[in-house]
Amino acid sequence: MRNWMTPIIYTLFALALLYVGIQLFTNTSSFLSSIAMMIGIAALVYGAIYFLFLRNRGFGGGGNRTEMKKYKQAVKQSKQKYKQPAPTIKKSSMAKPKVKPSPVGKKTRKRSSAPHLRVIEGNKDKHKNRATF
């Protein structure tokens, strides 16, 4: 079935290209206006399909509302965690030398382990002897 369909399809494409060429040279303004109208109608149909069906399902980067809320909250937390100090502007080259604060005045923070992390005790007797193969 496929063997006899191929020449028919190529023939249809050739006739379509011939018709487009004839229309382009004989009736250029009508041809260009019909092409512009087809592009406009295609854009309207695509826009209607996108806004009615695809936007709410998450295609095209939309996502649903709960996922977007979670994502925005994660971005906000990340920005708070990794915020950078504002850059200082040098006013002149003859600025006062900076005095380093003494280490006595610094407070050391004690690191606490996160509640979602835990150590899993394993069998420590079975170490691999990497020297022997």
Salt bridges, closest charged atoms under 4 A:
GLU121 OE1 - LYS124 NZ 3.65
